[in-house]
Amino acid sequence: MYSALFGMESAFLLLLLAFAWTAGSKASRLLYFGSAERLARRSRKLLSWTVFASLAAISAATAVCLMTRSYDSAFWTGRAALHLPLIALPALGIWLSSLPSVWRLWRGAKRLNGAHVPAELAKLSASPAMIVPYQAAAIGAGASLYFLFNAPVPWGTTDIAAFVLAYMALASVLWVLHRRKMKRLREQRVAV
């Protein structure tokens, strides 16, 4: 049972890594939309990548929960405390921040029917609140995959805390980089 769950968790984490990475790269390129039709098509495709990443995150979290139930109680708390936040928190960020933004972008671009894209949709297409959760999910899946094969034994709070701080710092750096990109785009559009 353990080996099957281990294989399921690693496969779903790999899928989450691939889907979230793809969705993050597609989300970061939405600001180069060209026309309203292209923006609507790209945001609709991003919605499907969001569904794929969400299903992979739910499946990976379920595999972690099932695997922790097959452990002795001395071991399962550490695994759940390490893997579930790396999987569930970025997925929650996708559902609460990215998904509504992509939905609004798709609905707004679909209604334009060839008209010029308004500034509010252009700003939304470059928003860090839409892009960073996808990238954080990919980083979290990669980190969880790393800890799946290289588990810190014994579970030390300093090792885990240092890693969580590095993860949060990396997500903050991504946020700042995308914020600067959005600011540059806004300045370029005002200059034109």
C-alpha positions in Angstrom: 0.0 0.0 0.0 2.8 2.4 0.9 4.7 2.0 -2.4 1.5 2.5 -4.4 0.7 5.7 -2.5 4.3 6.8 -2.8 4.1 6.4 -6.5 0.8 8.2 -6.7 2.1 11.1 -4.7 5.2 11.4 -6.8 3.3 11.2 -10.0 0.7 13.8 -9.0 3.4 16.1 -7.7 5.2 15.8 -11.1 1.9 16.6 -12.8 1.3 19.5 -10.5 4.8 20.8 -11.2 4.3 20.5 -15.0 0.8 22.0 -15.0 1.5 24.8 -12.6 4.8 25.7 -14.5 2.9 25.7 -17.8 0.1 27.8 -16.4 2.6 30.2 -14.8 4.4 30.7 -18.0 1.2 31.2 -19.9 -0.1 33.7 -17.3 3.1 35.7 -17.4 2.8 36.0 -21.2 -0.8 37.1 -21.2 0.3 40.8 -21.1 1.6 40.4 -24.7 -1.9 39.7 -25.9 -2.0 41.6 -29.2 -5.8 41.6 -29.8 -8.9 41.0 -27.8 -9.6 37.7 -29.5 -6.1 36.5 -28.7 -6.5 37.6 -25.1 -9.8 35.8 -24.8 -8.4 32.6 -26.4 -5.2 32.6 -24.2 -7.2 33.3 -21.0 -9.6 30.5 -21.8 -6.7 28.1 -22.3 -5.3 29.3 -19.0 -8.5 28.4 -17.3 -8.1 24.8 -18.5 -4.5 24.7 -17.2 -5.9 26.0 -13.9 -8.3 23.1 -13.8 -5.5 20.6 -14.6 -3.2 22.1 -11.9 -6.0 22.1 -9.4 -6.9 18.4 -10.0 -3.2 17.5 -9.7 -3.0 19.4 -6.4 -6.1 17.8 -5.0 -4.9 14.4 -6.0 -1.4 15.0 -4.5 -2.9 16.3 -1.3 -5.2 13.2 -1.1 -2.2 10.9 -1.7 -0.3 12.7 1.2 -3.3 12.3 3.5 -3.7 8.6 2.6 0.0 8.0 3.0 0.0 9.6 6.4 -2.8 7.3 7.5 -0.7 4.3 6.6 2.2 5.5 8.8 2.7 5.1 12.5 1.5 8.3 14.3 5.0 9.2 15.2 5.9 9.8 11.5 2.7 11.1 9.8 2.6 14.5 11.5 5.9 15.6 10.1 5.1 14.5 6.6 1.7 16.1 6.6 3.1 19.3 8.2 5.7 19.5 5.4 3.9 18.4 2.3 0.4 19.7 2.7 1.3 23.4 3.1 3.6 23.2 0.0 0.7 21.7 -2.0 -2.4 23.2 -0.5 -1.5 26.8 0.2 -0.4 27.7 -3.4 -3.4 25.8 -4.7 -5.6 27.9 -2.4 -3.8 31.0 -3.8 -4.7 29.9 -7.3 -8.3 29.4 -6.4 -8.7 32.6 -4.5 -6.6 34.9 -6.5 -5.6 33.6 -10.0 -8.8 31.9 -11.0 -11.1 34.9 -10.4 -8.6 37.1 -12.2 -8.4 34.8 -15.2 -12.2 34.4 -15.2 -12.7 38.2 -15.3 -10.0 38.6 -18.0 -11.6 35.9 -20.1 -15.1 37.3 -19.7 -14.0 40.9 -20.3 -12.0 40.0 -23.4 -14.7 37.8 -24.8 -17.2 40.7 -24.6 -15.0 43.1 -26.6 -15.6 41.4 -30.0 -12.5 42.9 -31.7 -12.6 46.3 -29.9 -9.5 47.8 -28.3 -8.5 46.2 -25.0 -9.2 48.6 -22.2 -6.4 49.6 -19.7 -8.1 47.8 -16.8 -7.9 44.4 -18.7 -4.3 45.1 -19.8 -3.5 45.8 -16.1 -5.2 42.6 -15.0 -3.3 40.6 -17.6 0.0 41.6 -16.0 -1.2 41.4 -12.3 1.2 39.6 -9.9 -1.8 38.4 -8.0 -2.8 36.3 -11.1 0.7 35.1 -12.0 2.6 34.4 -8.8 0.3 31.7 -7.3 0.9 29.5 -10.4 4.6 29.9 -10.0 4.4 29.4 -6.2 2.5 26.2 -6.9 5.2 24.9 -9.2 7.9 25.8 -6.7 5.9 24.1 -3.9 5.4 21.0 -6.0 9.1 20.8 -6.7 10.0 21.3 -3.1 7.4 18.7 -2.0 8.8 16.3 -4.6 12.3 17.0 -3.2 11.2 16.3 0.3 9.4 13.2 -0.8 12.7 11.6 -1.9 15.0 13.3 0.6 12.9 13.6 3.8 14.6 15.5 6.6 14.9 12.9 9.4 14.4 13.7 12.2 11.8 16.3 11.6 13.5 19.4 12.8 11.6 22.7 13.0 14.7 24.7 12.2 15.3 22.9 8.9 11.7 23.2 7.9 11.4 26.8 9.1 14.5 27.7 7.1 13.1 26.1 4.0 9.7 27.8 4.5 11.4 31.1 4.9 13.4 30.6 1.7 10.2 29.5 -0.1 8.4 32.7 1.1 11.4 34.9 0.1 11.4 33.3 -3.4 7.6 33.9 -3.8 8.2 37.5 -2.6 10.9 38.0 -5.2 8.6 36.7 -7.9 5.9 39.1 -6.7 8.3 42.1 -6.9 9.6 41.1 -10.4 6.1 40.8 -11.8 5.1 44.0 -10.1 8.0 45.8 -11.8 7.0 44.3 -15.1 3.4 45.5 -14.6 4.7 49.0 -13.8 6.9 49.1 -16.9 4.0 48.0 -19.0 1.8 50.7 -17.6 4.5 53.3 -18.2 5.0 52.1 -21.8 1.3 52.3 -22.5 1.0 55.8 -21.0 4.0 57.0 -23.1 2.3 55.6 -26.3 
